[in-house]
Protein backbone atom coordinates (compact mmCIF):
# COMPACT_ATOMS: atom_id res chain seq x y z
CA UNK A 1 0.00 0.00 0.00
CA UNK A 2 1.28 3.47 -0.80
CA UNK A 3 -0.18 6.26 1.33
CA UNK A 4 0.46 9.50 3.15
CA UNK A 5 -2.38 8.72 5.57
CA UNK A 6 -0.73 8.52 8.96
CA UNK A 7 -3.96 7.44 10.68
CA UNK A 8 -4.12 4.31 8.51
CA UNK A 9 -0.43 3.60 8.94
CA UNK A 10 -0.69 3.68 12.73
CA UNK A 11 -3.80 1.47 12.69
CA UNK A 12 -2.99 -1.24 10.16
CA UNK A 13 0.71 -1.49 9.38
CA UNK A 14 3.29 -3.81 10.88
CA UNK A 15 6.26 -2.34 8.98
CA UNK A 16 6.61 0.78 6.89
CA UNK A 17 9.14 2.01 4.35
CA UNK A 18 9.56 5.77 4.10
CA UNK A 19 10.54 7.05 0.68
CA UNK A 20 12.07 10.46 0.04
CA UNK A 21 14.70 12.20 -2.00
CA UNK A 22 14.65 9.33 -4.51
CA UNK A 23 15.57 6.64 -1.99
CA UNK A 24 14.36 4.57 0.96
CA UNK A 25 14.98 6.73 4.02
CA UNK A 26 13.89 4.21 6.63
CA UNK A 27 12.16 0.89 7.22
CA UNK A 28 10.63 -0.23 10.49
CA UNK A 29 7.61 -0.19 12.70
CA UNK A 30 5.78 3.08 13.19
CA UNK A 31 7.30 3.30 16.68
CA UNK A 32 10.81 2.81 15.30
CA UNK A 33 10.35 5.31 12.51
CA UNK A 34 8.87 7.89 14.86
CA UNK A 35 12.23 7.86 16.69
CA UNK A 36 14.27 8.33 13.49
CA UNK A 37 16.91 11.05 13.40
CA UNK A 38 16.48 11.51 9.64
CA UNK A 39 15.19 15.08 9.19
CA UNK A 40 12.57 14.16 6.56
CA UNK A 41 11.17 11.29 8.63
CA UNK A 42 11.33 13.34 11.82
CA UNK A 43 9.31 16.19 10.29
CA UNK A 44 6.72 13.76 8.91
CA UNK A 45 6.16 12.10 12.29
CA UNK A 46 6.58 15.12 14.54
CA UNK A 47 4.83 17.82 12.53
CA UNK A 48 1.27 18.79 13.54
CA UNK A 49 -0.40 16.08 11.45
CA UNK A 50 2.02 13.39 12.59
CA UNK A 51 1.52 14.22 16.26
CA UNK A 52 -2.28 14.15 15.87
CA UNK A 53 -2.22 10.75 14.14
CA UNK A 54 0.01 9.25 16.82
CA UNK A 55 -2.20 10.60 19.62
CA UNK A 56 -5.26 9.05 17.97
CA UNK A 57 -3.46 5.70 17.62
CA UNK A 58 -2.41 5.69 21.27
CA UNK A 59 -5.98 6.45 22.40
CA UNK A 60 -7.06 3.52 20.21
Secondary structure, 3 states (H helix, E strand, C coil): CCCCCHHHHHHHCCCEEEEECCEEEEEECHHHHHCCCCHHHHHHHHCHHHHHHHHHHHHC
